[in-house]
Amino acid sequence: MASRPSIIACGTRMAAVAMIMKFITGPALMAASSIAIGLRGKLFRVAVVQAALPQGIVPFVFAKEYNVHPDVLSTGVLFGMLIALPIALAYYFLLAL
């Protein structure tokens, strides 16, 4: 990832789609699946906040190894880490944990 010329290696449009999928679609899918299995209360709220946390480095390593969109994952990991704290705090306060 350090060899990339910029933080957003895949383009701004793809980076925006990746961030929307990670920080909005991910928690929404977690909320829907938690409701479907009957998860309620504090566990429900914790599951949604965990879905909004940033991804680790391991997905990038696998993407690089198998050459499956490593530029998108590189952007997702780096940019996601930068914006994860305010988004996770927003979910934390919205869900009143």
Jmol script that loads the backbone (N, CA, C; Angstrom):
load data "model"
ATOM      1  N   MET A   1       0.825  -1.188   0.000  1.00  0.00           N
ATOM      2  CA  MET A   1       0.000   0.000   0.000  1.00  0.00           C
ATOM      3  C   MET A   1       0.870   1.253   0.000  1.00  0.00           C
ATOM      4  N   ALA A   2       2.026   1.176   0.619  1.00  0.00           N
ATOM      5  CA  ALA A   2       2.899   2.347   0.673  1.00  0.00           C
ATOM      6  C   ALA A   2       3.482   2.688  -0.693  1.00  0.00           C
ATOM      7  N   SER A   3       3.494   1.743  -1.610  1.00  0.00           N
ATOM      8  CA  SER A   3       4.048   2.011  -2.933  1.00  0.00           C
ATOM      9  C   SER A   3       3.071   2.742  -3.849  1.00  0.00           C
ATOM     10  N   ARG A   4       1.842   2.936  -3.420  1.00  0.00           N
ATOM     11  CA  ARG A   4       0.849   3.644  -4.226  1.00  0.00           C
ATOM     12  C   ARG A   4       1.198   5.129  -4.272  1.00  0.00           C
ATOM     13  N   PRO A   5       0.971   5.785  -5.417  1.00  0.00           N
ATOM     14  CA  PRO A   5       1.333   7.198  -5.533  1.00  0.00           C
ATOM     15  C   PRO A   5       0.438   8.137  -4.712  1.00  0.00           C
ATOM     16  N   SER A   6      -0.789   7.718  -4.412  1.00  0.00           N
ATOM     17  CA  SER A   6      -1.669   8.573  -3.611  1.00  0.00           C
ATOM     18  C   SER A   6      -2.535   7.698  -2.708  1.00  0.00           C
ATOM     19  N   ILE A   7      -3.194   8.340  -1.766  1.00  0.00           N
ATOM     20  CA  ILE A   7      -4.073   7.596  -0.857  1.00  0.00           C
ATOM     21  C   ILE A   7      -5.246   7.015  -1.633  1.00  0.00           C
ATOM     22  N   ILE A   8      -5.792   7.791  -2.555  1.00  0.00           N
ATOM     23  CA  ILE A   8      -6.932   7.327  -3.345  1.00  0.00           C
ATOM     24  C   ILE A   8      -6.387   6.793  -4.665  1.00  0.00           C
ATOM     25  N   ALA A   9      -6.032   5.497  -4.670  1.00  0.00           N
ATOM     26  CA  ALA A   9      -5.372   4.894  -5.828  1.00  0.00           C
ATOM     27  C   ALA A   9      -6.353   4.441  -6.905  1.00  0.00           C
ATOM     28  N   CYS A  10      -7.627   4.309  -6.563  1.00  0.00           N
ATOM     29  CA  CYS A  10      -8.578   3.752  -7.536  1.00  0.00           C
ATOM     30  C   CYS A  10      -9.497   4.810  -8.133  1.00  0.00           C
ATOM     31  N   GLY A  11      -9.315   6.063  -7.792  1.00  0.00           N
ATOM     32  CA  GLY A  11     -10.181   7.121  -8.293  1.00  0.00           C
ATOM     33  C   GLY A  11     -11.203   7.530  -7.246  1.00  0.00           C
ATOM     34  N   THR A  12     -11.631   8.773  -7.330  1.00  0.00           N
ATOM     35  CA  THR A  12     -12.536   9.288  -6.300  1.00  0.00           C
ATOM     36  C   THR A  12     -13.913   8.647  -6.349  1.00  0.00           C
ATOM     37  N   ARG A  13     -14.395   8.337  -7.534  1.00  0.00           N
ATOM     38  CA  ARG A  13     -15.732   7.726  -7.645  1.00  0.00           C
ATOM     39  C   ARG A  13     -15.750   6.340  -7.001  1.00  0.00           C
ATOM     40  N   MET A  14     -14.767   5.515  -7.300  1.00  0.00           N
ATOM     41  CA  MET A  14     -14.692   4.182  -6.728  1.00  0.00           C
ATOM     42  C   MET A  14     -14.442   4.248  -5.220  1.00  0.00           C
ATOM     43  N   ALA A  15     -13.640   5.220  -4.784  1.00  0.00           N
ATOM     44  CA  ALA A  15     -13.393   5.393  -3.351  1.00  0.00           C
ATOM     45  C   ALA A  15     -14.682   5.771  -2.629  1.00  0.00           C
ATOM     46  N   ALA A  16     -15.470   6.646  -3.223  1.00  0.00           N
ATOM     47  CA  ALA A  16     -16.740   7.030  -2.609  1.00  0.00           C
ATOM     48  C   ALA A  16     -17.694   5.838  -2.527  1.00  0.00           C
ATOM     49  N   VAL A  17     -17.751   5.036  -3.577  1.00  0.00           N
ATOM     50  CA  VAL A  17     -18.605   3.843  -3.553  1.00  0.00           C
ATOM     51  C   VAL A  17     -18.140   2.873  -2.470  1.00  0.00           C
ATOM     52  N   ALA A  18     -16.826   2.678  -2.355  1.00  0.00           N
ATOM     53  CA  ALA A  18     -16.285   1.774  -1.339  1.00  0.00           C
ATOM     54  C   ALA A  18     -16.599   2.262   0.072  1.00  0.00           C
ATOM     55  N   MET A  19     -16.478   3.563   0.295  1.00  0.00           N
ATOM     56  CA  MET A  19     -16.749   4.099   1.633  1.00  0.00           C
ATOM     57  C   MET A  19     -18.242   4.039   1.967  1.00  0.00           C
ATOM     58  N   ILE A  20     -19.094   4.290   0.979  1.00  0.00           N
ATOM     59  CA  ILE A  20     -20.544   4.179   1.205  1.00  0.00           C
ATOM     60  C   ILE A  20     -20.912   2.744   1.532  1.00  0.00           C
ATOM     61  N   MET A  21     -20.329   1.816   0.799  1.00  0.00           N
ATOM     62  CA  MET A  21     -20.631   0.410   1.067  1.00  0.00           C
ATOM     63  C   MET A  21     -20.136  -0.004   2.445  1.00  0.00           C
ATOM     64  N   LYS A  22     -18.967   0.463   2.844  1.00  0.00           N
ATOM     65  CA  LYS A  22     -18.396   0.063   4.124  1.00  0.00           C
ATOM     66  C   LYS A  22     -19.098   0.716   5.299  1.00  0.00           C
ATOM     67  N   PHE A  23     -19.350   2.010   5.226  1.00  0.00           N
ATOM     68  CA  PHE A  23     -19.827   2.733   6.394  1.00  0.00           C
ATOM     69  C   PHE A  23     -21.332   2.974   6.436  1.00  0.00           C
ATOM     70  N   ILE A  24     -22.053   2.738   5.347  1.00  0.00           N
ATOM     71  CA  ILE A  24     -23.512   2.900   5.364  1.00  0.00           C
ATOM     72  C   ILE A  24     -24.209   1.585   5.073  1.00  0.00           C
ATOM     73  N   THR A  25     -23.823   0.932   3.984  1.00  0.00           N
ATOM     74  CA  THR A  25     -24.478  -0.317   3.608  1.00  0.00           C
ATOM     75  C   THR A  25     -24.150  -1.435   4.602  1.00  0.00           C
ATOM     76  N   GLY A  26     -22.899  -1.495   5.056  1.00  0.00           N
ATOM     77  CA  GLY A  26     -22.497  -2.534   6.015  1.00  0.00           C
ATOM     78  C   GLY A  26     -23.303  -2.496   7.310  1.00  0.00           C
ATOM     79  N   PRO A  27     -23.362  -1.346   7.999  1.00  0.00           N
ATOM     80  CA  PRO A  27     -24.183  -1.279   9.202  1.00  0.00           C
ATOM     81  C   PRO A  27     -25.681  -1.488   8.931  1.00  0.00           C
ATOM     82  N   ALA A  28     -26.165  -1.054   7.760  1.00  0.00           N
ATOM     83  CA  ALA A  28     -27.580  -1.275   7.432  1.00  0.00           C
ATOM     84  C   ALA A  28     -27.869  -2.763   7.258  1.00  0.00           C
ATOM     85  N   LEU A  29     -26.972  -3.471   6.586  1.00  0.00           N
ATOM     86  CA  LEU A  29     -27.153  -4.924   6.443  1.00  0.00           C
ATOM     87  C   LEU A  29     -27.036  -5.632   7.785  1.00  0.00           C
ATOM     88  N   MET A  30     -26.132  -5.164   8.640  1.00  0.00           N
ATOM     89  CA  MET A  30     -26.004  -5.749   9.978  1.00  0.00           C
ATOM     90  C   MET A  30     -27.269  -5.517  10.789  1.00  0.00           C
ATOM     91  N   ALA A  31     -27.843  -4.325  10.682  1.00  0.00           N
ATOM     92  CA  ALA A  31     -29.087  -4.042  11.397  1.00  0.00           C
ATOM     93  C   ALA A  31     -30.224  -4.924  10.895  1.00  0.00           C
ATOM     94  N   ALA A  32     -30.331  -5.070   9.578  1.00  0.00           N
ATOM     95  CA  ALA A  32     -31.399  -5.903   9.007  1.00  0.00           C
ATOM     96  C   ALA A  32     -31.237  -7.361   9.405  1.00  0.00           C
ATOM     97  N   SER A  33     -30.016  -7.873   9.337  1.00  0.00           N
ATOM     98  CA  SER A  33     -29.820  -9.282   9.709  1.00  0.00           C
ATOM     99  C   SER A  33     -29.975  -9.489  11.208  1.00  0.00           C
ATOM    100  N   SER A  34     -29.599  -8.510  12.017  1.00  0.00           N
ATOM    101  CA  SER A  34     -29.789  -8.625  13.459  1.00  0.00           C
ATOM    102  C   SER A  34     -31.260  -8.637  13.824  1.00  0.00           C
ATOM    103  N   ILE A  35     -32.043  -7.807  13.162  1.00  0.00           N
ATOM    104  CA  ILE A  35     -33.489  -7.810  13.398  1.00  0.00           C
ATOM    105  C   ILE A  35     -34.091  -9.129  12.950  1.00  0.00           C
ATOM    106  N   ALA A  36     -33.596  -9.658  11.829  1.00  0.00           N
ATOM    107  CA  ALA A  36     -34.129 -10.920  11.296  1.00  0.00           C
ATOM    108  C   ALA A  36     -33.896 -12.097  12.241  1.00  0.00           C
ATOM    109  N   ILE A  37     -32.765 -12.089  12.948  1.00  0.00           N
ATOM    110  CA  ILE A  37     -32.500 -13.206  13.859  1.00  0.00           C
ATOM    111  C   ILE A  37     -32.965 -12.912  15.284  1.00  0.00           C
ATOM    112  N   GLY A  38     -33.508 -11.739  15.511  1.00  0.00           N
ATOM    113  CA  GLY A  38     -34.083 -11.418  16.808  1.00  0.00           C
ATOM    114  C   GLY A  38     -33.140 -10.781  17.801  1.00  0.00           C
ATOM    115  N   LEU A  39     -32.055 -10.214  17.347  1.00  0.00           N
ATOM    116  CA  LEU A  39     -31.109  -9.539  18.224  1.00  0.00           C
ATOM    117  C   LEU A  39     -31.672  -8.178  18.600  1.00  0.00           C
ATOM    118  N   ARG A  40     -31.738  -7.904  19.876  1.00  0.00           N
ATOM    119  CA  ARG A  40     -32.330  -6.648  20.347  1.00  0.00           C
ATOM    120  C   ARG A  40     -31.449  -6.017  21.421  1.00  0.00           C
ATOM    121  N   GLY A  41     -31.744  -4.792  21.759  1.00  0.00           N
ATOM    122  CA  GLY A  41     -31.093  -4.117  22.875  1.00  0.00           C
ATOM    123  C   GLY A  41     -29.654  -3.735  22.602  1.00  0.00           C
ATOM    124  N   LYS A  42     -28.856  -3.863  23.664  1.00  0.00           N
ATOM    125  CA  LYS A  42     -27.467  -3.426  23.597  1.00  0.00           C
ATOM    126  C   LYS A  42     -26.658  -4.262  22.595  1.00  0.00           C
ATOM    127  N   LEU A  43     -26.921  -5.555  22.506  1.00  0.00           N
ATOM    128  CA  LEU A  43     -26.197  -6.392  21.540  1.00  0.00           C
ATOM    129  C   LEU A  43     -26.460  -5.944  20.105  1.00  0.00           C
ATOM    130  N   PHE A  44     -27.681  -5.538  19.819  1.00  0.00           N
ATOM    131  CA  PHE A  44     -28.024  -5.021  18.493  1.00  0.00           C
ATOM    132  C   PHE A  44     -27.209  -3.771  18.186  1.00  0.00           C
ATOM    133  N   ARG A  45     -27.156  -2.855  19.136  1.00  0.00           N
ATOM    134  CA  ARG A  45     -26.432  -1.606  18.930  1.00  0.00           C
ATOM    135  C   ARG A  45     -24.926  -1.842  18.784  1.00  0.00           C
ATOM    136  N   VAL A  46     -24.381  -2.753  19.578  1.00  0.00           N
ATOM    137  CA  VAL A  46     -22.956  -3.072  19.481  1.00  0.00           C
ATOM    138  C   VAL A  46     -22.632  -3.695  18.116  1.00  0.00           C
ATOM    139  N   ALA A  47     -23.512  -4.558  17.618  1.00  0.00           N
ATOM    140  CA  ALA A  47     -23.296  -5.194  16.310  1.00  0.00           C
ATOM    141  C   ALA A  47     -23.261  -4.145  15.195  1.00  0.00           C
ATOM    142  N   VAL A  48     -24.141  -3.159  15.269  1.00  0.00           N
ATOM    143  CA  VAL A  48     -24.171  -2.111  14.242  1.00  0.00           C
ATOM    144  C   VAL A  48     -22.910  -1.250  14.309  1.00  0.00           C
ATOM    145  N   VAL A  49     -22.463  -0.905  15.504  1.00  0.00           N
ATOM    146  CA  VAL A  49     -21.241  -0.108  15.641  1.00  0.00           C
ATOM    147  C   VAL A  49     -20.033  -0.907  15.144  1.00  0.00           C
ATOM    148  N   GLN A  50     -19.987  -2.209  15.449  1.00  0.00           N
ATOM    149  CA  GLN A  50     -18.869  -3.026  14.970  1.00  0.00           C
ATOM    150  C   GLN A  50     -18.850  -3.119  13.449  1.00  0.00           C
ATOM    151  N   ALA A  51     -20.008  -3.112  12.832  1.00  0.00           N
ATOM    152  CA  ALA A  51     -20.057  -3.149  11.369  1.00  0.00           C
ATOM    153  C   ALA A  51     -19.512  -1.857  10.764  1.00  0.00           C
ATOM    154  N   ALA A  52     -19.510  -0.774  11.537  1.00  0.00           N
ATOM    155  CA  ALA A  52     -19.005   0.504  11.036  1.00  0.00           C
ATOM    156  C   ALA A  52     -17.515   0.698  11.295  1.00  0.00           C
ATOM    157  N   LEU A  53     -16.873  -0.256  11.944  1.00  0.00           N
ATOM    158  CA  LEU A  53     -15.440  -0.134  12.198  1.00  0.00           C
ATOM    159  C   LEU A  53     -14.650  -0.412  10.921  1.00  0.00           C
ATOM    160  N   PRO A  54     -13.444   0.125  10.817  1.00  0.00           N
ATOM    161  CA  PRO A  54     -12.680  -0.043   9.574  1.00  0.00           C
ATOM    162  C   PRO A  54     -12.175  -1.471   9.393  1.00  0.00           C
ATOM    163  N   GLN A  55     -11.927  -1.823   8.134  1.00  0.00           N
ATOM    164  CA  GLN A  55     -11.384  -3.146   7.847  1.00  0.00           C
ATOM    165  C   GLN A  55      -9.897  -3.160   8.144  1.00  0.00           C
ATOM    166  N   GLY A  56      -9.367  -4.329   8.328  1.00  0.00           N
ATOM    167  CA  GLY A  56      -7.947  -4.473   8.620  1.00  0.00           C
ATOM    168  C   GLY A  56      -7.112  -4.576   7.361  1.00  0.00           C
ATOM    169  N   ILE A  57      -5.877  -4.925   7.534  1.00  0.00           N
ATOM    170  CA  ILE A  57      -4.937  -5.015   6.434  1.00  0.00           C
ATOM    171  C   ILE A  57      -5.030  -6.347   5.709  1.00  0.00           C
ATOM    172  N   VAL A  58      -5.566  -7.368   6.360  1.00  0.00           N
ATOM    173  CA  VAL A  58      -5.607  -8.716   5.779  1.00  0.00           C
ATOM    174  C   VAL A  58      -6.375  -8.767   4.448  1.00  0.00           C
ATOM    175  N   PRO A  59      -7.520  -8.091   4.295  1.00  0.00           N
ATOM    176  CA  PRO A  59      -8.171  -8.120   2.976  1.00  0.00           C
ATOM    177  C   PRO A  59      -7.290  -7.573   1.855  1.00  0.00           C
ATOM    178  N   PHE A  60      -6.477  -6.548   2.157  1.00  0.00           N
ATOM    179  CA  PHE A  60      -5.573  -6.026   1.138  1.00  0.00           C
ATOM    180  C   PHE A  60      -4.498  -7.043   0.778  1.00  0.00           C
ATOM    181  N   VAL A  61      -3.977  -7.745   1.775  1.00  0.00           N
ATOM    182  CA  VAL A  61      -2.946  -8.749   1.515  1.00  0.00           C
ATOM    183  C   VAL A  61      -3.487  -9.835   0.580  1.00  0.00           C
ATOM    184  N   PHE A  62      -4.707 -10.310   0.841  1.00  0.00           N
ATOM    185  CA  PHE A  62      -5.305 -11.319  -0.029  1.00  0.00           C
ATOM    186  C   PHE A  62      -5.602 -10.757  -1.420  1.00  0.00           C
ATOM    187  N   ALA A  63      -6.064  -9.519  -1.494  1.00  0.00           N
ATOM    188  CA  ALA A  63      -6.340  -8.912  -2.795  1.00  0.00           C
ATOM    189  C   ALA A  63      -5.057  -8.756  -3.602  1.00  0.00           C
ATOM    190  N   LYS A  64      -3.984  -8.377  -2.956  1.00  0.00           N
ATOM    191  CA  LYS A  64      -2.694  -8.243  -3.632  1.00  0.00           C
ATOM    192  C   LYS A  64      -2.168  -9.610  -4.063  1.00  0.00           C
ATOM    193  N   GLU A  65      -2.301 -10.600  -3.190  1.00  0.00           N
ATOM    194  CA  GLU A  65      -1.811 -11.945  -3.496  1.00  0.00           C
ATOM    195  C   GLU A  65      -2.530 -12.554  -4.698  1.00  0.00           C
ATOM    196  N   TYR A  66      -3.833 -12.395  -4.764  1.00  0.00           N
ATOM    197  CA  TYR A  66      -4.624 -13.003  -5.827  1.00  0.00           C
ATOM    198  C   TYR A  66      -4.964 -12.021  -6.957  1.00  0.00           C
ATOM    199  N   ASN A  67      -4.427 -10.800  -6.871  1.00  0.00           N
ATOM    200  CA  ASN A  67      -4.609  -9.766  -7.888  1.00  0.00           C
ATOM    201  C   ASN A  67      -6.081  -9.499  -8.194  1.00  0.00           C
ATOM    202  N   VAL A  68      -6.849  -9.274  -7.129  1.00  0.00           N
ATOM    203  CA  VAL A  68      -8.279  -8.988  -7.250  1.00  0.00           C
ATOM    204  C   VAL A  68      -8.520  -7.591  -6.675  1.00  0.00           C
ATOM    205  N   HIS A  69      -8.439  -6.593  -7.508  1.00  0.00           N
ATOM    206  CA  HIS A  69      -8.680  -5.183  -7.167  1.00  0.00           C
ATOM    207  C   HIS A  69      -7.867  -4.705  -5.952  1.00  0.00           C
ATOM    208  N   PRO A  70      -6.551  -4.856  -5.965  1.00  0.00           N
ATOM    209  CA  PRO A  70      -5.785  -4.377  -4.813  1.00  0.00           C
ATOM    210  C   PRO A  70      -5.813  -2.862  -4.661  1.00  0.00           C
ATOM    211  N   ASP A  71      -6.016  -2.116  -5.767  1.00  0.00           N
ATOM    212  CA  ASP A  71      -6.076  -0.665  -5.659  1.00  0.00           C
ATOM    213  C   ASP A  71      -7.320  -0.212  -4.903  1.00  0.00           C
ATOM    214  N   VAL A  72      -8.436  -0.899  -5.110  1.00  0.00           N
ATOM    215  CA  VAL A  72      -9.663  -0.548  -4.388  1.00  0.00           C
ATOM    216  C   VAL A  72      -9.498  -0.859  -2.905  1.00  0.00           C
ATOM    217  N   LEU A  73      -8.927  -2.017  -2.588  1.00  0.00           N
ATOM    218  CA  LEU A  73      -8.719  -2.385  -1.191  1.00  0.00           C
ATOM    219  C   LEU A  73      -7.702  -1.477  -0.521  1.00  0.00           C
ATOM    220  N   SER A  74      -6.676  -1.076  -1.252  1.00  0.00           N
ATOM    221  CA  SER A  74      -5.687  -0.158  -0.706  1.00  0.00           C
ATOM    222  C   SER A  74      -6.349   1.151  -0.301  1.00  0.00           C
ATOM    223  N   THR A  75      -7.173   1.675  -1.196  1.00  0.00           N
ATOM    224  CA  THR A  75      -7.903   2.902  -0.891  1.00  0.00           C
ATOM    225  C   THR A  75      -8.859   2.692   0.267  1.00  0.00           C
ATOM    226  N   GLY A  76      -9.551   1.562   0.266  1.00  0.00           N
ATOM    227  CA  GLY A  76     -10.501   1.275   1.331  1.00  0.00           C
ATOM    228  C   GLY A  76      -9.847   1.207   2.695  1.00  0.00           C
ATOM    229  N   VAL A  77      -8.691   0.573   2.772  1.00  0.00           N
ATOM    230  CA  VAL A  77      -7.999   0.449   4.053  1.00  0.00           C
ATOM    231  C   VAL A  77      -7.465   1.800   4.514  1.00  0.00           C
ATOM    232  N   LEU A  78      -6.734   2.499   3.648  1.00  0.00           N
ATOM    233  CA  LEU A  78      -6.120   3.763   4.056  1.00  0.00           C
ATOM    234  C   LEU A  78      -7.145   4.861   4.321  1.00  0.00           C
ATOM    235  N   PHE A  79      -8.024   5.086   3.377  1.00  0.00           N
ATOM    236  CA  PHE A  79      -9.025   6.142   3.535  1.00  0.00           C
ATOM    237  C   PHE A  79     -10.022   5.778   4.626  1.00  0.00           C
ATOM    238  N   GLY A  80     -10.355   4.490   4.720  1.00  0.00           N
ATOM    239  CA  GLY A  80     -11.282   4.026   5.754  1.00  0.00           C
ATOM    240  C   GLY A  80     -10.754   4.265   7.157  1.00  0.00           C
ATOM    241  N   MET A  81      -9.456   4.050   7.336  1.00  0.00           N
ATOM    242  CA  MET A  81      -8.854   4.301   8.651  1.00  0.00           C
ATOM    243  C   MET A  81      -8.917   5.781   9.018  1.00  0.00           C
ATOM    244  N   LEU A  82      -8.773   6.636   8.027  1.00  0.00           N
ATOM    245  CA  LEU A  82      -8.785   8.073   8.296  1.00  0.00           C
ATOM    246  C   LEU A  82     -10.160   8.582   8.719  1.00  0.00           C
ATOM    247  N   ILE A  83     -11.205   8.034   8.101  1.00  0.00           N
ATOM    248  CA  ILE A  83     -12.543   8.552   8.401  1.00  0.00           C
ATOM    249  C   ILE A  83     -13.340   7.660   9.346  1.00  0.00           C
ATOM    250  N   ALA A  84     -12.751   6.578   9.828  1.00  0.00           N
ATOM    251  CA  ALA A  84     -13.481   5.624  10.658  1.00  0.00           C
ATOM    252  C   ALA A  84     -13.846   6.185  12.032  1.00  0.00           C
ATOM    253  N   LEU A  85     -12.958   6.920  12.656  1.00  0.00           N
ATOM    254  CA  LEU A  85     -13.225   7.406  14.007  1.00  0.00           C
ATOM    255  C   LEU A  85     -14.448   8.311  14.074  1.00  0.00           C
ATOM    256  N   PRO A  86     -14.563   9.346  13.236  1.00  0.00           N
ATOM    257  CA  PRO A  86     -15.771  10.175  13.338  1.00  0.00           C
ATOM    258  C   PRO A  86     -17.046   9.410  12.984  1.00  0.00           C
ATOM    259  N   ILE A  87     -16.958   8.488  12.042  1.00  0.00           N
ATOM    260  CA  ILE A  87     -18.157   7.730  11.660  1.00  0.00           C
ATOM    261  C   ILE A  87     -18.557   6.767  12.760  1.00  0.00           C
ATOM    262  N   ALA A  88     -17.583   6.075  13.356  1.00  0.00           N
ATOM    263  CA  ALA A  88     -17.896   5.158  14.459  1.00  0.00           C
ATOM    264  C   ALA A  88     -18.463   5.919  15.650  1.00  0.00           C
ATOM    265  N   LEU A  89     -17.913   7.098  15.934  1.00  0.00           N
ATOM    266  CA  LEU A  89     -18.460   7.907  17.032  1.00  0.00           C
ATOM    267  C   LEU A  89     -19.889   8.376  16.715  1.00  0.00           C
ATOM    268  N   ALA A  90     -20.139   8.700  15.460  1.00  0.00           N
ATOM    269  CA  ALA A  90     -21.504   9.110  15.072  1.00  0.00           C
ATOM    270  C   ALA A  90     -22.487   7.971  15.305  1.00  0.00           C
ATOM    271  N   TYR A  91     -22.139   6.761  14.874  1.00  0.00           N
ATOM    272  CA  TYR A  91     -23.003   5.614  15.121  1.00  0.00           C
ATOM    273  C   TYR A  91     -23.164   5.373  16.616  1.00  0.00           C
ATOM    274  N   TYR A  92     -22.089   5.512  17.367  1.00  0.00           N
ATOM    275  CA  TYR A  92     -22.116   5.303  18.820  1.00  0.00           C
ATOM    276  C   TYR A  92     -23.123   6.255  19.472  1.00  0.00           C
ATOM    277  N   PHE A  93     -23.065   7.525  19.101  1.00  0.00           N
ATOM    278  CA  PHE A  93     -23.967   8.495  19.717  1.00  0.00           C
ATOM    279  C   PHE A  93     -25.398   8.382  19.169  1.00  0.00           C
ATOM    280  N   LEU A  94     -25.555   8.060  17.896  1.00  0.00           N
ATOM    281  CA  LEU A  94     -26.900   7.870  17.330  1.00  0.00           C
ATOM    282  C   LEU A  94     -27.626   6.693  17.970  1.00  0.00           C
ATOM    283  N   LEU A  95     -26.878   5.647  18.288  1.00  0.00           N
ATOM    284  CA  LEU A  95     -27.486   4.472  18.908  1.00  0.00           C
ATOM    285  C   LEU A  95     -27.524   4.567  20.427  1.00  0.00           C
ATOM    286  N   ALA A  96     -27.023   5.649  20.972  1.00  0.00           N
ATOM    287  CA  ALA A  96     -27.064   5.936  22.416  1.00  0.00           C
ATOM    288  C   ALA A  96     -26.460   4.802  23.233  1.00  0.00           C
ATOM    289  N   LEU A  97     -25.243   4.431  22.879  1.00  0.00           N
ATOM    290  CA  LEU A  97     -24.532   3.426  23.679  1.00  0.00           C
ATOM    291  C   LEU A  97     -23.895   4.137  24.799  1.00  0.00           C
TER     292      LEU A  97
END
end "model"
wireframe off; spacefill off
backbone 0.3
color backbone group
